[in-house]
């Protein structure tokens, strides 16, 4: 399971390790692990909580302070290379495969949902591996190599696919707005421009809050207990005539002078 909070904690531990002049080999000797195993653990930025606490203890760092500092680390999103976006845009199924992996679906889960065979998983896994986005492991396991959130270019090669996904989600939310686990709200008001700025800041803060809560959930819950949650918000100054069309009435329908 991809875990931003744990990844940020490892970044802090790596910095502390360097500050103390300690090598991976020396740390491995203390932990009873090989240097390769320690390197892999830091590269993947993943381990059990007990191991994380052990690392903190060895570096004389209070675990709660490391986690608090990690929570303050705001994840930065990254653009994929334009050539990579173009390759994904040319194969929507490959792009959707990547999105599902980012949502912590395993290759086996994807195969079950879409009734894909081993050759299909091997095909998409190798394509992502060729693009430098994932690694294809034994028994059809595909693991992403991306440690940061992905940000797609506006009006870039993937613009239409991203737009279609969000439009489909909006239709889903509108149709199911009465469900307990789905919400859709829309409102229009006449306000001052500084009020618009304030509301947009609040939406940005809500997005950051959701990201932080998700990271905390991933620290304490198993993958089976987590659900995928999506927030799509659209807000801004609107020119109603741009969206609302009124046709001219037929001459017979025009009132008499």
Secondary structure as GFF3:
##gff-version 3
##sequence-region A 1 257
A	DSSP	alpha_helix	4	19	.	.	.	ID=ss1
A	DSSP	alpha_helix	24	31	.	.	.	ID=ss2
A	DSSP	alpha_helix	35	44	.	.	.	ID=ss3
A	DSSP	alpha_helix	49	58	.	.	.	ID=ss4
A	DSSP	alpha_helix	63	72	.	.	.	ID=ss5
A	DSSP	alpha_helix	82	89	.	.	.	ID=ss6
A	DSSP	alpha_helix	92	102	.	.	.	ID=ss7
A	DSSP	alpha_helix	107	114	.	.	.	ID=ss8
A	DSSP	alpha_helix	118	130	.	.	.	ID=ss9
A	DSSP	beta_strand	134	136	.	.	.	ID=ss10
A	DSSP	three_ten_helix	138	140	.	.	.	ID=ss11
A	DSSP	beta_strand	142	144	.	.	.	ID=ss12
A	DSSP	alpha_helix	159	175	.	.	.	ID=ss13
A	DSSP	alpha_helix	193	220	.	.	.	ID=ss14
A	DSSP	three_ten_helix	223	225	.	.	.	ID=ss15
A	DSSP	alpha_helix	240	243	.	.	.	ID=ss16
A	DSSP	three_ten_helix	251	253	.	.	.	ID=ss17
###
